[in-house]
């Protein structure tokens, strides 16, 4: 899709969660080159401010910053205060994190916080902005899921489950909303060189964020699911032939293989 067509379909404003680093930051950079104005959402205000200034100076776009914690119950109210008067054409639900290790070694508060960020926030934002997009008859929603959505993953049990939620939510909404002019995509990367590994306590490596985002923007409006990386497509393919029990054992080995032990 050409830049002008992209802007007509998904502009003039895009909102990106988890915008302060990694895949979210890269979404902001690539959307700025397409001349979309940006609403940057994350917890770290200083990083958002630095990125905001850079994008405005480099691409002559408008930006707004919302420094908020989307795991909190009232986060949507703060976002609506900033966005109610804006024409939002694209929503990128990118924010997310993982907890690595035995499920029972984490507090229930930690596990719930992950579920709120990875599942509840995309649900609430998709509902709120999806309604506005339906009213104007066009728009797009990208939910960043994960290759872990295709494989049961012990030691990432709840994280993988949250990403299955993101995947299924996206596929369902893709079907529901396509006739209302809204494109929905589940973007499923595997290991990516971001700060995700610092929180998850896993080894860093994998694809560059720019590669992942390029795939997502290219596939938006063409598919309901985009899997970034050949190895991740193989993981998805394996699910057609292997038993769930065997897949679970493979998933455990995958997580153990890149876990950083302290």
Backbone bond lengths (Angstrom), bond angles and torsions (degrees), N, CA, C in turn:
res aa  C-N    CA-C-N  psi(-1)  N-CA   C-N-CA  omega(-1)  CA-C   N-CA-C  phi
1 X - - - 1.462 - - 1.531 109.59 -
2 X 1.325 115.95 130.75 1.452 120.25 179.89 1.530 110.60 -69.20
3 X 1.339 114.59 158.90 1.462 120.53 -177.07 1.529 111.64 -56.47
4 X 1.325 116.58 -42.96 1.468 120.20 -178.57 1.525 111.39 -64.88
5 X 1.332 116.72 -41.60 1.461 121.45 179.15 1.522 110.56 -66.49
6 X 1.329 116.07 -40.40 1.466 120.64 178.97 1.520 110.28 -61.19
7 X 1.328 116.05 -42.82 1.465 120.82 -178.27 1.524 110.94 -65.62
8 X 1.325 116.93 -40.40 1.468 120.29 178.80 1.526 110.67 -64.87
9 X 1.327 116.95 -42.01 1.463 121.78 -176.43 1.521 112.22 -74.11
10 X 1.335 117.23 -42.64 1.469 120.96 -169.31 1.527 114.30 -119.01
11 X 1.325 117.90 1.17 1.461 120.10 179.13 1.513 110.63 -93.20
12 X 1.332 117.04 -172.82 1.474 125.71 -1.09 1.529 113.70 -85.41
13 X 1.350 117.37 -12.55 1.455 120.39 -177.05 1.528 110.49 -119.83
14 X 1.341 115.76 141.40 1.464 122.32 172.33 1.521 108.58 -123.85
15 X 1.328 116.29 145.94 1.459 121.47 176.29 1.527 108.02 -117.24
16 X 1.331 116.11 131.40 1.466 122.40 -176.90 1.517 109.11 -126.63
17 X 1.326 117.32 122.54 1.466 120.73 174.92 1.531 109.38 -91.72
18 X 1.325 115.69 155.13 1.456 119.42 -175.23 1.509 111.38 64.07
19 X 1.340 115.81 37.96 1.466 121.37 -170.55 1.526 113.91 -82.62
20 X 1.319 118.47 -5.13 1.465 119.93 -172.26 1.519 113.95 -83.20
21 X 1.336 118.19 -9.24 1.466 119.75 -179.73 1.519 110.28 -164.64
22 X 1.334 115.82 171.11 1.445 122.79 169.45 1.516 115.64 58.76
23 X 1.322 115.73 -135.88 1.458 122.02 -176.81 1.526 110.65 -63.35
24 X 1.328 117.41 -38.98 1.458 120.18 179.09 1.515 112.60 -62.86
25 X 1.311 116.64 -45.10 1.467 120.74 177.25 1.522 110.58 -60.99
26 X 1.319 116.39 -41.32 1.464 120.25 -179.90 1.525 111.49 -67.59
27 X 1.327 117.97 -36.23 1.461 119.72 173.28 1.522 110.15 -57.63
28 X 1.325 116.22 -44.12 1.473 119.92 179.44 1.517 111.11 -60.56
29 X 1.309 117.31 -43.38 1.463 120.81 -178.44 1.536 111.27 -64.10
30 X 1.318 116.51 -45.93 1.463 119.13 -176.92 1.528 111.71 -73.03
31 X 1.326 117.93 -34.19 1.463 120.09 176.18 1.523 110.89 -69.43
32 X 1.329 116.41 -32.66 1.465 119.82 177.03 1.524 111.18 -64.88
33 X 1.332 117.24 -35.39 1.467 119.66 177.55 1.526 110.86 -67.52
34 X 1.337 116.46 -23.16 1.463 121.23 176.43 1.529 111.45 -88.89
35 X 1.334 115.37 6.45 1.465 123.44 174.55 1.531 113.67 69.26
36 X 1.330 117.27 25.94 1.463 119.28 171.90 1.526 109.05 -84.12
37 X 1.325 116.94 136.88 1.462 120.97 170.15 1.527 107.94 -71.34
38 X 1.326 115.82 150.68 1.460 118.83 -169.08 1.527 113.64 -127.82
39 X 1.333 114.58 139.82 1.462 122.23 169.54 1.518 106.22 -110.64
40 X 1.311 116.43 114.29 1.453 123.19 -174.55 1.529 109.31 -98.02
41 X 1.329 116.22 121.25 1.466 121.56 -177.41 1.526 109.90 -119.80
42 X 1.320 116.33 125.70 1.464 122.95 174.54 1.526 107.37 -172.96
43 X 1.312 116.84 177.81 1.473 120.08 -178.64 1.526 112.46 -83.44
44 X 1.329 117.64 -31.46 1.462 121.30 -169.84 1.533 111.38 -89.92
45 X 1.318 115.74 99.42 1.455 121.47 -173.86 1.522 112.00 -62.82
46 X 1.322 117.57 -42.30 1.464 120.21 -176.58 1.518 111.89 -61.20
47 X 1.311 116.61 -41.85 1.464 120.24 178.81 1.528 110.79 -66.58
48 X 1.315 116.52 -41.60 1.459 120.36 178.43 1.518 110.72 -62.36
49 X 1.318 116.53 -41.69 1.459 120.60 -179.26 1.524 111.12 -64.34
50 X 1.320 116.38 -42.96 1.463 120.40 179.08 1.522 111.07 -62.30
51 X 1.337 116.68 -46.00 1.454 121.10 179.63 1.524 110.82 -65.31
52 X 1.315 116.13 -41.42 1.463 121.47 -179.99 1.528 111.55 -58.03
53 X 1.317 117.00 -48.17 1.463 121.87 -179.88 1.526 110.57 -62.15
54 X 1.330 116.03 -43.53 1.464 120.45 -179.97 1.531 111.20 -60.39
55 X 1.331 116.72 -45.92 1.468 120.71 -176.80 1.528 111.51 -68.28
56 X 1.311 116.77 -38.83 1.468 119.87 178.30 1.518 110.87 -65.07
57 X 1.334 116.49 -43.85 1.462 120.75 -178.37 1.523 112.09 -68.50
58 X 1.332 116.05 -38.79 1.463 120.38 -174.30 1.516 112.60 -80.41
59 X 1.332 116.93 -37.84 1.462 120.24 -170.34 1.531 113.54 -116.78
60 X 1.306 117.76 -0.42 1.470 122.00 178.20 1.526 112.03 55.87
61 X 1.333 115.64 45.77 1.454 121.28 176.61 1.526 109.24 -112.33
62 X 1.322 116.05 171.98 1.456 121.44 174.22 1.535 108.69 -97.71
63 X 1.316 116.28 148.41 1.460 120.50 176.28 1.522 110.12 -139.26
64 X 1.316 114.66 155.38 1.456 121.86 171.48 1.517 107.95 -136.15
65 X 1.324 115.75 145.84 1.466 122.56 -177.14 1.528 109.72 -111.67
66 X 1.333 115.50 133.78 1.468 120.40 171.95 1.521 107.25 -128.36
67 X 1.312 116.74 102.04 1.459 121.94 178.21 1.524 108.34 -88.83
68 X 1.310 115.79 102.90 1.460 120.23 -176.08 1.519 109.95 -150.71
69 X 1.316 115.45 159.65 1.463 122.87 177.78 1.521 107.73 -102.37
70 X 1.334 117.67 108.11 1.463 120.05 -174.25 1.529 112.75 -76.37
71 X 1.323 117.41 1.52 1.472 118.92 171.76 1.520 111.21 -81.46
72 X 1.332 117.24 -12.23 1.456 121.43 -177.76 1.529 111.24 -84.38
73 X 1.325 115.47 152.64 1.464 121.02 -172.09 1.529 113.08 -64.78
74 X 1.338 117.84 -31.35 1.464 120.76 -172.70 1.524 113.83 -102.17
75 X 1.336 118.16 17.66 1.465 119.83 -174.20 1.526 112.27 -62.91
76 X 1.330 117.83 -35.04 1.460 120.23 -174.80 1.526 111.56 -67.25
77 X 1.309 116.66 -33.64 1.463 120.52 178.39 1.521 110.25 -60.05
78 X 1.323 116.80 -42.51 1.463 120.87 179.27 1.523 111.28 -65.37
79 X 1.319 117.10 -39.81 1.460 120.92 179.41 1.518 110.90 -67.68
80 X 1.330 117.34 -41.73 1.457 120.83 -179.86 1.531 111.78 -63.36
81 X 1.317 116.49 -34.62 1.460 120.32 179.43 1.526 111.14 -58.50
82 X 1.318 116.38 -37.32 1.461 121.78 -178.44 1.521 111.89 -83.58
83 X 1.327 117.30 -33.05 1.468 120.40 -167.95 1.523 115.37 -102.75
84 X 1.322 119.10 -9.78 1.466 120.61 -173.21 1.527 113.66 -56.82
85 X 1.320 117.14 -31.90 1.475 120.24 -177.31 1.526 112.92 -93.27
86 X 1.335 117.31 2.67 1.462 121.34 -175.50 1.526 111.63 -105.01
87 X 1.321 115.67 151.60 1.456 122.47 178.56 1.533 108.57 -93.01
88 X 1.337 115.83 94.26 1.465 121.42 -176.28 1.520 109.45 -87.23
89 X 1.331 116.36 118.69 1.456 119.92 -179.69 1.515 114.24 -106.16
90 X 1.346 116.87 -14.61 1.460 119.89 -178.02 1.523 110.00 -143.01
91 X 1.312 115.84 131.55 1.462 123.25 175.97 1.518 108.39 -117.94
92 X 1.325 116.89 125.51 1.461 122.07 175.69 1.524 108.44 -115.51
93 X 1.314 115.63 104.44 1.470 121.65 176.62 1.519 107.87 -86.52
94 X 1.316 115.47 90.83 1.458 121.03 -174.49 1.527 113.21 -106.70
95 X 1.319 118.91 -31.01 1.461 121.41 -173.80 1.525 111.22 -57.24
96 X 1.324 115.46 137.50 1.459 119.91 178.22 1.515 110.44 -179.49
97 X 1.314 116.19 159.54 1.462 119.74 176.29 1.522 109.67 -153.25
98 X 1.335 115.41 167.72 1.466 121.71 -179.03 1.515 110.42 -126.77
99 X 1.317 115.13 151.91 1.455 123.39 170.33 1.522 107.17 -114.13
100 X 1.326 116.37 122.56 1.459 121.02 -176.19 1.526 110.27 -102.99
101 X 1.323 115.68 136.52 1.459 120.42 177.86 1.512 111.74 126.11
102 X 1.317 115.46 -172.68 1.459 120.88 -178.99 1.520 110.86 -65.09
103 X 1.305 115.25 131.77 1.461 122.39 -178.20 1.529 111.58 -52.96
104 X 1.312 117.63 -43.97 1.462 120.88 -175.04 1.527 112.85 -75.58
105 X 1.324 117.24 -10.51 1.466 120.20 176.55 1.522 112.46 -82.49
106 X 1.323 117.60 -12.33 1.462 121.78 177.35 1.518 109.37 -95.86
107 X 1.309 115.68 150.18 1.461 118.86 175.16 1.523 109.30 -73.01
108 X 1.308 115.70 154.28 1.463 119.33 177.67 1.525 110.27 -64.86
109 X 1.327 117.05 -29.64 1.465 120.70 177.75 1.532 110.38 -63.64
110 X 1.338 117.27 -40.58 1.462 120.73 178.31 1.527 110.79 -65.06
111 X 1.326 115.93 -44.12 1.459 120.24 -178.48 1.534 110.76 -65.84
112 X 1.317 116.93 -39.97 1.459 120.21 178.68 1.523 111.38 -67.52
113 X 1.332 116.72 -38.56 1.460 120.37 178.16 1.522 110.47 -60.22
114 X 1.326 116.54 -41.48 1.461 120.22 177.59 1.525 110.99 -63.66
115 X 1.319 116.58 -41.11 1.458 119.89 178.98 1.520 111.06 -65.58
116 X 1.334 117.62 -37.52 1.462 121.08 178.58 1.525 111.36 -64.43
117 X 1.335 116.28 -43.48 1.468 120.25 -179.14 1.526 110.98 -71.33
118 X 1.327 116.44 -46.92 1.462 120.81 -172.79 1.526 113.67 -78.51
119 X 1.352 117.20 -27.87 1.477 120.55 -173.82 1.527 113.47 -119.93
120 X 1.323 116.57 -55.14 1.463 118.99 -173.98 1.523 111.69 -64.23
121 X 1.325 117.28 -44.30 1.469 119.76 -178.54 1.532 112.09 -62.47
122 X 1.345 119.60 -47.98 1.469 118.67 176.18 1.526 112.82 -59.91
123 X 1.322 117.08 -37.41 1.465 120.60 177.89 1.525 110.65 -61.43
124 X 1.324 116.75 -49.97 1.464 121.15 -176.43 1.523 111.41 -66.58
125 X 1.322 116.75 -42.05 1.461 120.17 -179.05 1.529 111.25 -69.77
126 X 1.329 116.92 -39.38 1.465 120.09 178.40 1.522 110.77 -63.77
127 X 1.319 116.99 -37.81 1.462 120.93 179.62 1.535 110.50 -69.07
128 X 1.337 116.01 -46.88 1.463 120.17 -176.21 1.530 111.68 -66.09
129 X 1.324 116.92 -49.41 1.467 119.47 -176.84 1.526 111.93 -83.12
130 X 1.337 117.08 -25.42 1.458 119.89 175.02 1.518 111.61 -61.85
131 X 1.329 116.79 -37.79 1.468 120.19 177.63 1.524 111.16 -62.35
132 X 1.320 116.26 -42.57 1.469 119.76 179.92 1.524 111.08 -67.31
133 X 1.325 116.59 -39.11 1.463 119.73 178.29 1.528 110.66 -65.18
134 X 1.323 117.00 -39.48 1.461 121.03 179.29 1.530 110.68 -62.90
135 X 1.329 116.98 -36.24 1.462 120.87 179.38 1.526 111.51 -64.75
136 X 1.331 116.65 -36.03 1.469 119.47 -178.63 1.520 112.33 -92.39
137 X 1.348 116.79 -8.97 1.456 121.40 173.27 1.510 115.67 80.88
138 X 1.335 118.50 19.18 1.458 121.12 177.72 1.524 109.17 -166.37
139 X 1.328 114.67 159.62 1.457 119.77 178.85 1.512 111.65 150.46
140 X 1.326 115.67 -178.68 1.459 120.43 -179.79 1.516 111.95 -152.09
141 X 1.324 115.94 148.83 1.463 123.12 176.78 1.526 107.78 -131.61
142 X 1.318 116.07 125.15 1.468 121.68 174.19 1.527 107.89 -114.57
143 X 1.321 116.04 119.45 1.457 121.42 174.79 1.521 108.40 -105.47
144 X 1.325 116.88 120.26 1.461 120.13 179.28 1.519 108.13 -81.14
145 X 1.314 115.12 105.58 1.459 122.02 176.14 1.528 107.35 -93.65
146 X 1.318 118.38 -134.35 1.460 120.47 -177.15 1.521 109.08 -169.19
147 X 1.331 115.50 155.91 1.459 119.71 172.38 1.525 110.43 -62.97
148 X 1.323 117.51 -21.71 1.471 120.58 178.44 1.524 111.68 -67.28
149 X 1.325 117.87 -12.46 1.460 120.78 177.06 1.527 111.46 -70.09
150 X 1.325 118.02 -14.29 1.463 121.57 -177.45 1.526 112.75 -99.35
151 X 1.338 116.47 1.76 1.455 119.01 -171.97 1.537 109.75 -147.50
152 X 1.349 118.74 125.27 1.472 118.70 172.92 1.527 108.70 -59.79
153 X 1.324 118.18 134.72 1.460 120.20 -172.30 1.521 111.78 -132.87
154 X 1.322 117.60 88.40 1.456 120.00 172.45 1.526 110.15 -54.01
155 X 1.315 115.77 145.68 1.464 125.29 -175.00 1.528 111.87 76.32
156 X 1.319 115.52 -5.35 1.460 123.59 167.57 1.529 107.60 -135.26
157 X 1.302 116.58 31.59 1.469 120.97 -167.16 1.524 112.09 -56.39
158 X 1.318 117.44 -51.32 1.457 120.22 -177.58 1.522 111.02 -73.59
159 X 1.327 117.70 -38.40 1.463 120.44 178.74 1.525 110.87 -59.10
160 X 1.339 116.71 -49.87 1.458 119.95 179.65 1.523 110.59 -59.57
161 X 1.326 116.44 -38.11 1.464 120.38 178.84 1.523 111.23 -64.29
162 X 1.332 117.44 -38.69 1.473 119.38 178.72 1.510 110.90 -65.30
163 X 1.322 116.86 -33.10 1.463 120.03 -178.48 1.522 112.08 -77.62
164 X 1.331 116.46 -28.05 1.467 119.52 170.16 1.526 109.02 -63.00
165 X 1.317 116.67 -42.03 1.465 121.13 177.29 1.524 110.76 -57.14
166 X 1.333 116.45 -48.25 1.468 120.46 -179.95 1.520 111.06 -60.72
167 X 1.329 116.25 -40.47 1.463 120.61 179.97 1.527 111.08 -64.49
168 X 1.312 116.95 -50.68 1.464 120.47 -176.88 1.526 111.81 -68.47
169 X 1.318 116.88 -37.29 1.466 119.91 175.92 1.524 109.54 -59.31
170 X 1.312 116.73 -44.81 1.465 121.04 -178.03 1.518 111.87 -65.17
171 X 1.325 116.24 -44.53 1.460 119.34 -178.80 1.530 111.28 -64.67
172 X 1.324 115.97 -40.41 1.453 119.22 177.62 1.517 112.62 -65.35
173 X 1.340 116.21 -44.53 1.463 120.15 179.91 1.523 111.46 -68.65
174 X 1.325 117.45 -32.64 1.467 120.17 175.82 1.528 109.73 -55.30
175 X 1.330 116.71 -44.81 1.464 120.68 -179.20 1.526 111.43 -71.16
176 X 1.328 116.51 -43.23 1.466 120.83 -177.17 1.527 112.98 -65.92
177 X 1.319 116.14 -40.02 1.466 120.25 -167.66 1.519 115.05 -99.42
178 X 1.333 117.84 -9.18 1.471 118.96 -175.45 1.525 111.84 -61.84
179 X 1.325 117.46 -34.75 1.461 119.89 179.58 1.524 112.98 -76.54
180 X 1.317 116.50 -6.13 1.463 120.99 176.59 1.522 111.28 -105.18
181 X 1.327 115.28 12.78 1.460 120.78 174.86 1.506 115.08 83.94
182 X 1.339 117.77 12.74 1.467 121.37 -177.07 1.518 109.86 -110.02
183 X 1.320 116.62 123.14 1.460 122.52 176.74 1.528 109.13 -91.78
184 X 1.328 116.41 132.73 1.465 121.15 178.92 1.522 108.76 -124.33
185 X 1.324 115.64 136.74 1.464 121.07 -177.74 1.519 110.52 -136.90
186 X 1.327 116.33 134.83 1.466 122.01 167.10 1.522 106.99 -96.50
187 X 1.311 116.99 115.98 1.468 122.46 177.18 1.518 107.84 -96.80
188 X 1.333 116.81 121.62 1.466 121.46 -171.95 1.524 111.21 -119.03
189 X 1.319 117.63 86.53 1.464 120.19 175.36 1.530 110.50 -85.13
190 X 1.311 114.72 161.92 1.456 120.46 169.50 1.517 107.80 -102.38
191 X 1.317 115.99 -138.97 1.463 119.89 179.04 1.526 109.81 -59.87
192 X 1.323 115.79 130.97 1.458 122.53 -178.75 1.523 108.27 -137.12
193 X 1.311 116.81 146.09 1.467 121.58 -176.04 1.536 110.30 -77.93
194 X 1.318 115.51 83.61 1.464 121.81 -178.96 1.522 109.49 -139.19
195 X 1.332 115.32 -178.71 1.460 120.49 177.25 1.518 112.55 -77.45
196 X 1.319 117.40 -2.35 1.462 122.03 176.48 1.524 110.87 -51.05
197 X 1.339 116.46 -41.07 1.462 121.08 -176.26 1.525 111.88 -65.77
198 X 1.341 117.83 -28.05 1.465 120.20 179.22 1.519 111.50 -65.28
199 X 1.333 115.99 -41.87 1.461 120.79 179.80 1.521 110.56 -75.69
200 X 1.340 115.90 -42.30 1.462 120.55 -177.20 1.525 112.77 -75.71
201 X 1.339 116.47 -14.03 1.462 122.42 -177.32 1.526 110.77 60.40
202 X 1.327 114.16 50.44 1.460 121.57 177.15 1.517 109.38 -123.38
203 X 1.317 115.65 165.54 1.462 120.47 177.85 1.518 110.24 -67.93
204 X 1.328 115.95 143.27 1.459 120.85 179.26 1.517 109.71 -85.49
205 X 1.322 116.11 146.70 1.457 120.03 178.12 1.509 110.44 155.63
206 X 1.332 115.47 -177.04 1.453 120.02 178.19 1.513 112.29 104.48
207 X 1.320 115.68 -153.19 1.454 122.07 -177.15 1.526 111.47 -74.21
208 X 1.316 115.11 158.44 1.451 120.24 173.20 1.537 109.01 -81.25
209 X 1.336 117.92 144.53 1.466 120.40 179.30 1.524 113.27 -53.35
210 X 1.329 116.92 -36.58 1.470 120.19 -178.97 1.518 111.24 -60.33
211 X 1.338 117.23 -38.51 1.463 120.90 179.36 1.524 110.66 -65.29
212 X 1.327 116.28 -43.08 1.459 121.21 -178.44 1.524 110.67 -62.94
213 X 1.334 115.74 -46.49 1.470 120.50 -177.32 1.525 110.50 -66.41
214 X 1.328 117.53 -40.38 1.464 120.81 177.91 1.524 110.98 -56.99
215 X 1.323 116.24 -42.45 1.465 120.76 179.06 1.526 110.11 -63.85
216 X 1.337 116.85 -44.75 1.459 120.45 -179.25 1.514 112.77 -61.14
217 X 1.318 117.12 -46.88 1.465 120.91 -178.42 1.526 111.27 -68.90
218 X 1.311 116.59 -32.52 1.467 120.64 179.02 1.528 110.94 -69.87
219 X 1.327 117.28 -37.96 1.470 121.31 -174.99 1.523 113.24 -87.21
220 X 1.329 118.51 -15.87 1.461 121.01 179.36 1.518 109.92 -59.25
221 X 1.324 116.21 127.99 1.450 120.81 -178.74 1.508 114.00 88.20
222 X 1.346 117.10 -7.02 1.460 121.41 -179.82 1.522 112.23 -114.21
223 X 1.337 116.66 -32.82 1.460 121.44 -178.54 1.520 109.95 -137.78
224 X 1.331 115.56 165.56 1.460 120.17 174.95 1.527 111.18 -92.17
225 X 1.336 116.45 -22.36 1.470 121.45 -178.63 1.519 109.12 -137.11
226 X 1.329 116.06 133.79 1.463 121.61 174.53 1.520 108.15 -124.90
227 X 1.329 116.53 119.75 1.464 122.02 179.73 1.520 108.10 -101.81
228 X 1.314 116.20 118.96 1.463 121.44 -176.82 1.524 110.07 -88.68
229 X 1.321 116.63 117.80 1.464 120.55 175.75 1.518 113.19 104.63
230 X 1.343 116.19 136.56 1.465 121.54 -178.37 1.522 111.38 -62.44
231 X 1.333 117.42 -45.20 1.469 120.38 -177.83 1.521 111.15 -61.61
232 X 1.312 117.35 -34.19 1.463 120.18 179.12 1.529 111.72 -72.50
233 X 1.322 116.34 -32.24 1.465 119.30 174.57 1.522 110.81 -68.25
234 X 1.320 116.31 -32.42 1.465 120.66 176.56 1.533 109.99 -66.17
235 X 1.328 116.65 -41.42 1.466 120.55 177.80 1.517 110.38 -58.22
236 X 1.309 116.56 -43.68 1.461 120.67 178.04 1.525 110.88 -63.12
237 X 1.326 116.50 -40.75 1.464 122.17 -179.13 1.526 111.13 -64.88
238 X 1.336 117.13 -36.02 1.461 121.77 -179.00 1.522 112.35 -59.26
239 X 1.315 116.02 -32.00 1.459 120.72 -177.17 1.519 113.69 -62.15
240 X 1.327 117.08 -17.03 1.463 120.71 -179.63 1.524 112.39 -80.66
241 X 1.328 117.16 -17.05 1.459 119.98 -170.95 1.528 114.25 -121.96
242 X 1.346 117.82 -26.35 1.452 120.27 -174.72 1.520 110.76 -96.69
243 X 1.316 116.52 153.43 1.463 121.53 176.76 1.522 109.81 -70.01
244 X 1.328 116.01 157.61 1.464 119.92 179.02 1.532 110.14 -62.31
245 X 1.315 117.05 -35.67 1.464 120.26 -179.55 1.526 110.71 -64.87
246 X 1.325 116.22 -43.55 1.467 119.72 179.05 1.526 110.47 -67.07
247 X 1.328 116.79 -41.00 1.461 119.85 178.45 1.523 111.29 -60.81
248 X 1.327 116.50 -37.20 1.465 120.51 178.76 1.524 110.94 -65.06
249 X 1.318 116.89 -40.03 1.470 120.42 178.16 1.530 110.26 -65.79
250 X 1.324 116.38 -39.61 1.470 120.36 177.23 1.525 109.99 -63.72
251 X 1.341 116.10 -43.61 1.460 120.56 179.15 1.520 112.08 -59.57
252 X 1.332 116.69 -40.17 1.470 120.65 178.59 1.520 110.75 -62.97
253 X 1.318 116.94 -41.61 1.470 120.84 179.92 1.536 111.07 -66.44
254 X 1.321 115.51 -37.27 1.471 119.43 179.07 1.522 110.42 -61.16
255 X 1.334 116.76 -50.49 1.469 120.43 -178.27 1.520 110.64 -64.67
256 X 1.329 117.70 -43.95 1.460 120.53 179.42 1.523 111.32 -62.25
257 X 1.337 116.07 -30.79 1.462 120.39 -177.71 1.524 113.89 -68.95
258 X 1.323 118.07 -28.56 1.460 118.22 -179.96 1.528 113.59 -115.02
259 X 1.329 116.42 11.98 1.459 119.59 176.88 1.520 110.71 -77.01
260 X 1.332 115.98 137.42 1.456 121.77 174.85 1.523 108.11 -94.21
261 X 1.312 116.33 117.91 1.466 120.73 -177.96 1.516 110.00 -93.95
262 X 1.328 115.16 130.73 1.463 120.15 -177.47 1.527 110.49 -93.46
